[in-house]
Amino acid sequence: MPTIEDFGSFKIYMYFGDHNPPHIHVVGPDFSAKIRIEDADLFAGDLPGKIARQARAYVGAHKERLMTIWQEFNG
């Protein structure tokens, strides 16, 4: 489970051999969620508002890079 980005209060991970749709995992000390790469929509779990905004903005700004990593890890 490679760490893609570390924001201090939470990390963004991507798992090897993960299921579709292409997504990232946002994990903090007392929360976790999945955000689709395609549209930066939260589709599983729950995040505090500020962290959700920050993680979704990150996905939106790095969509191409994240999709490249997804293809590398998940084919």
Secondary structure, 3 states (H helix, E strand, C coil): CCEEEECCCCEEECCCCCCCCCEEEEEECCEEEEEECCCCCEEEEECCHHHHHHHHHHHHHCHHHHHHHHHHHHC
